Amino acid sequence: MQFIDLKAQQKRIHARLMENISTVLTHGQYILGPEIKELEKRLGDYTGVRHAVSCASGTDALLMALMAYGVGPGDAVFTTPFTFVATAEVISLLGATPVFVDIESDTFNMDPGCLEQAITALKESDPELYPLPGGYMTLTAKGVIPVDLFGQCADYGRINTIAKEHGLFVIEDAAQSFGAEYDGAKACSLAHVAATSFFPAKPLGCYGDGGMVFTDDDELAVRLDSIRVHGKGSDKYDNIRIGINGRCDTLQAAVLLAKFEIFPEEISLRQEAALRYETLLGSIGGLACPVVRPGNLSAWAQYSVLCTKRDLVLDALKEAKIPTAVYYPKPLHVQGAYAYLGYAADDFPVSMQSASEIFSLPMHPYLAEQDQAMIADVIRKAYK
């Protein structure tokens, strides 16, 4: 059994993959070739966003977005501690400071109520109102990066409203949610700018690293295009700003174009697999299935459950040769890299509680019903 079955997917589209790759090998434009523009156009149309700027990874997508906003030392960017380190890492790389905000216990996404408290606490320089990092007195609130964890969009209706009230930009970290929906709108269209990842394990993944930034802001799109090629101006030897080498390879775009042809169907298949899990696991006491809020459609990048007997269940699944993963065992505020912020472990109790109980089960469009039934049976027996 595969945790994510990329081989089954590749078998379906092998001919198209070979055709697309062969086309790139024939024209030889390996950097910013025609497939890049085609991919940007197709994914921009899919999300309903005017500008889609491809790049080398999901991390670069986040970094480029922050650079486009001029984020730097003295700036505070609010984000969640319950995410992969890249979300906060890009803030730190620019010399800015991540200010952590706890999550909702059912969706694992940023809690808008906690965000409001954190912003107020920073503006009033009062950590009694909400936990703040060391050096908070010198920080200026600049932006918010919610994370669409495990494939479900954060509550952008509330988050965007709060951010607007305080004059903050919002970057949608959609690394796991491409293909998801929030109140009928596609992921990557829900904030001022969005960043997604094409890491192979993502709902739409390439065969290496890749990413994309989305925005309706014409001026921001121009800056993003410049930043991804070393801050270029009229040409690559006219450097008008500090940038990065953030281009997406043409070969990866060719792979993504082949995968995108079946992507809407795969999103539907993920819904079916998630529904089967809920039916099979929903009655097991001590285990909580993920919650999808009304009006939302998850891309189901992961199927993550909370379990009061996690170690016992994980041992049983391992013995049955069923692959699992724990996302995330250690929230960012207790990671060594962020010890300098001075947060206490109990500053974000929901994140800590989730980290102690969460684990993810196999999830992909080609997950067999009989495999899911076996997984549920092993979990059920582990509880007896």
N, C-alpha and C positions, 0 to 999 in steps of 0.2 A: 504494500500500500504506500502511496506517495503522499507526502504532506501537501505538495503542490505539483500537479502532474503536467509538466511542460512537454513531455514526450507525446502524450495523447493529442495535445493541441498541435504540435509540430507535424504530426502524422496527417492531420486534416488539411494543413495548408502547405505541405512540403513543396508541391509543384509551384505554387505562387511565390513562395520564399525563394526558390532557386531561380525563378524567372526574374524577380526583382533584384536579387543579388547579382545575377549575370548582367543585367542592364547597367548596374553601377560599374562593374568590372570593365564593361565595354566602353562606357563614356569616360571613365577614369577621373571623374570629379569627386574625389573622396572627401573634400572639405567644402561644405555649403553647396553641394550639388543640387540638381533640380528636385530631387526627392525631398530635400529639406523644405523648400517652399511649398511643395504639394502637401506634405504632412502638416505644416503650420496652417495652411488653408483649410484642410479637412477637419483638423481638430478644433480650430477656431470656429468653424461653422457648426460643428457638433455641440460645442459648449455655448454658442451664441455670443461669443466675445469677439470684438473687432480685431484684436492683435494677439497673435500667438508667436512667441519667440522661443525657438528650441535652444537647448543648451546641453552641456555635457553630463549633467546629473541633477537629481532632485535637490541636492545640497547647493549646487551652483545656482539653481533656480531661486532658492531662498536668498542666497547671498546677493545675487544680482538685484533682486527686488529691494533689499535693504540698501544696497549701494545707490540704486536709483533714487531713493528717498534721502540720500546724504546722511545716513545714520553713522554716528561716530562716538568718540569719547564724551561722556556726560549725558548720553541719551539712555533712557530706560525703555525697554520693549517688554511688554507683558506677554507671557506665554505659559504653557502648562509644564509641570515637572514630569507628567506621565506621558512620555513620548520618547522617540529615539533621539539621541543626543544631538543630531544634526540641527534640529529646530533651534536649540539654544546656542549651539556651537557657532553658527553664523553670526549671531548677535555679538558674541564674545570676540570673534575674529576681527570685527570692525572696531573693537575697543569700547563698545556699548555694554550695557549691563542687562541681563535677563532678570525680570522681576516675575517670580513664579505665582501662579494662580491655581487654586485647587480645581478638581474636576467634579462632574456630576457622578453619582454612584452607579447610575444605570447605563449611561451612554459612554462614560469615560472621557467625555469631551469637556472643554473648559466650562466652568460654572459661571454664567453671566453675573449672578449675584456677587460671587467672590471677586470677579473682575471689577465691578463697581466699587467694592470695598477697597480693593488694592489701589485703584487709581486715586480714590479719595485720601487714603492713608499716605500715599506718596506726595500728593499735592499739599497736604497739611503737615507733612513730615512727622507723622504720628504712627509708629509701628504698633501702638495699642489698638488701632482700628483694624489693622491687618498686618501679618508678618511682612517685613521688608528686608532687603539685603543690606549688608554693611555698606556704609558710605551713601545711604539714601538721601542724605541732606544735600548732596551735590548733584543729584540726578534730576533730569527734566523728562517728563513723560512724552514719548514720541510716537509709539505705535503699539499695535497688538498683533500677535500671531496665534490665532486659534489653530488647533490641529483637528482634522477630520479623522479621528482615530478608528482604525480597523475598517474604514470604508464608509462610515456615517458622518454626514456633515454636521458641524457644530451649529449652535443656535445663532445664526447670523442675523436674524431679525432683531434680537435683543443686543447682541454684541455690536453690530453696526450702529445701532441707536446710541448705545453708551459711548462708543468711540467718537461719534459725531458730536455729542454733547461736550466732550472734553478735547476736541480738536485733534484727534489721533487718527493716523492711517490704520488700515486693517489689511494684513496679508493672510490670505487663506492658504494654510499648509494642507494642500490636497494631495500629498504624496501617496496616500492610501485610498483616495476617494474618487479618482477619475471614473466617470460613469454613474456616480451617485446623483441623487436629486434632493433638493430642499424646497418644499412648497412649489414644486413644478419647475424650478430652475435647476440647471445642471451645476454640479460641482465645477469649480474653476471660474464661475461667473458670479460668485457670491460676495466678493469684497472688492476693494480698490484694485488689488492685484492678487493673483493666485499663482502658486507654484506646485507642480506635480512632478512625479518621478516615474521613469520607465525602467527602473531596476527590474531584473527578470521576474521576481516574485510578485510584482505589483499586478493589479487587475489588467492593465495594458502595459506589458513589459517587453523590452528589447532583449538582445543577446549580449548584453554588456551593461554599460551605464548610459543614461540619457535622462533628459528632463525637459520641461517647458514652462514658460512664464506666460500668463494670460492677463490682459488688461484692456479696458475700453478707453484708457487715457492715451491720447495720441502722443503727447509730449513724453510721457513716461515710456512708451514703446520705443521712441527714438533713442532715449537714454539706454534702455535695455539692449537694443541692437548694438549700440556703441560699446557698452560695457563688456559684452560677451566676446568682443574681438579687441582686447587690449585698449579699450577707450578710443577707438578709431573715430576720425572725423570724415573728411571727404574720401580718404583712402586709408589703407592699413599703415601707412607711414606718416599720417597726419593724426597725432594722438592728442585729443582735446580734453581727456579726463583719465583718471586712473581706472583701469579695467582689469579683466582677467582673460585667460584663455579658456573660454567657456562654450566653445562651439560643439554642437552635436555632430557625430560622424554621419556621413551620407549613408554608409552601409547600415547603420542602426535605424535610420529613417526608412530605408527600404524594408527592413524587417517589420517595423511598426506598421507600415502601410499594408503589408500582407496580413498582419494580425488584426488590424482595425476592421477589415472586411467582415470578420465574424464576431467582432467585439460586442455589438448589441445583443446578439444571440447568447453570447457567453454571460453577459450580465443577467439575462433572463434565467439561464441555467443555474447561476449562483443563487438567485432567489428561491428556486425550487429546492436546492440543496439545503439552504438555510431553513426553509419551512419544514423539511423532513427532520432536521436536527431538533427543531423546536417541538415537533410532535413526539419524537422519540425520547427526548431528554426532559421535557417540561414537567413531568410528574415525579422526577427524582428529587426527593427532599435533600436539602443541603447543597443543591446545585442550582445556580441561577443562569438562565440563558440570556443572551444579549437582548437589549430592548431597542427597537427602532421606533422613533417618535412618529406620531401621526403626521402625514404629509411628507415624510422622508422615504427615500429609497436608498438602501445601503449598497455599496459596490462589493461588500463582503470580501475585503482584502484578507481578513482573518475572521474566523469564527471563535470568539473568545468567551469563555464561561468563567463564572466565579464558583469556587468549590471550597467548602469548609474542611474537606479531607483531601486537599490537593496532593500531598505526597503519596498517600495511599492509592489514590486513583491513578496518578502518574506511574507509579510502580506497576500497577496492574496493566495499564496500557502498554508500557514498555515490554512487559513479559509476553504480551500478545503481539508484539512487533508492530504496534500502531504508533506512528510518529506523532510527536506533540512538540510544542514550543511554549516558552513563557515570555510573553511581551506585556509588561516589562518588569523584571524581578527587582529592580532598584531604581526608584524615581531619581530624577536628576539632582534634586536639592540635597541628596545624601551621597552623590557621586564625588569621588576625590577631586575631579576637575572643578567642581563648584563649591568645594569646602571654603574657598576664600569669601564666598557670599555670606557665610555665617548663619545660614538657616539651621534651625533645629529640626530633627526628624519629625516631630509631631506638629510642625507648622502647617502641614498639608495632610490631614488625617485620612481623607478619602483616597488620596493617591497611595498612601502607605498601606491602607487596608486592602485596596485593590491589588497592589503588588504582591501581597501575601497570599492571595487566593486565586489569582487569575491564571489560566492557561488556555492555549489555543489548540483546536482540533484540526485535522485535515480539512481543507476547503479549497475547492477549485471547480470549474464548470463540469468536469468529467467524473466527479465523485459518484461512485456506484451506490445504489440504494442498499445493496446487501452489505457493503462495507460500512455504511452508516449504521445499519442495524447491528452489526457486530460490535462497533464502537460503543453503541448505547448499551448493549448487553454486557460488555466488559465493565463499563462504569457502574451499571446497576448492581452487578454481582460484587463489585468492590465495596459497596456500601453495606452489604449484608454481613 
